[in-house]
Amino acid sequence: MHIYELDVSWITTPNEWRYLHWELLAHDDVHGVFLTARDETLAVLFGGDRQQFRDWARSLEPAATR
């Protein structure tokens, strides 16, 4: 497992926070989530490799921000 930074700067509404919360709970490779000193970044303990994390993180963002 590795720790990766998840950019959450795209989140602007409570519904988007709820969406992210459920996505983090539902993903089998997410084993932990931690706050960081930066407001728009979460640390994620992830069971997959870097490319899998990037692909998954990109799939969370609304299409307009990709």
C-alpha positions in Angstrom: 0.0 0.0 0.0 1.0 3.6 -0.7 -0.1 7.0 0.4 -1.2 9.3 -2.4 -2.5 12.9 -2.4 -6.0 13.4 -3.6 -6.8 16.9 -4.9 -10.3 17.9 -3.8 -10.2 21.4 -5.1 -13.1 20.6 -7.4 -15.5 20.1 -4.5 -17.7 23.1 -4.0 -21.0 21.8 -2.6 -22.1 19.6 0.3 -23.5 17.1 -2.3 -20.0 16.7 -3.9 -18.5 16.1 -0.4 -21.2 13.3 0.2 -20.4 11.9 -3.3 -16.7 11.7 -2.4 -17.4 10.3 1.0 -19.3 7.4 -0.5 -16.8 6.8 -3.3 -14.0 6.6 -0.7 -16.0 4.1 1.4 -17.0 1.9 -1.6 -13.6 1.6 -3.3 -11.9 -1.7 -2.3 -8.3 -0.2 -2.7 -9.0 2.7 -0.3 -7.8 1.6 3.2 -7.7 5.0 4.9 -8.2 8.7 4.3 -6.4 11.4 6.3 -6.6 15.2 6.4 -3.5 17.1 5.4 -2.3 20.6 6.3 -3.5 21.8 2.9 -7.3 22.5 2.7 -7.7 21.0 -0.8 -5.8 17.8 -0.4 -6.5 14.5 1.3 -4.0 11.7 1.9 -5.3 8.3 0.8 -3.9 5.0 1.8 -4.4 3.1 -1.5 -3.8 -0.6 -2.3 -3.3 -0.2 -6.0 -0.4 1.3 -7.9 0.1 5.0 -8.9 -1.6 4.7 -12.3 -4.6 3.0 -10.8 -4.9 5.8 -8.2 -4.6 8.5 -10.8 -7.3 6.9 -13.0 -9.6 6.5 -10.1 -9.0 10.0 -8.8 -9.7 11.4 -12.3 -12.9 9.5 -12.5 -14.2 11.3 -9.3 -13.9 14.8 -10.8 -16.9 16.3 -12.7 -16.3 16.2 -16.5 -16.0 20.0 -16.6 -12.8 20.0 -14.4 -11.0 17.2 -16.3 
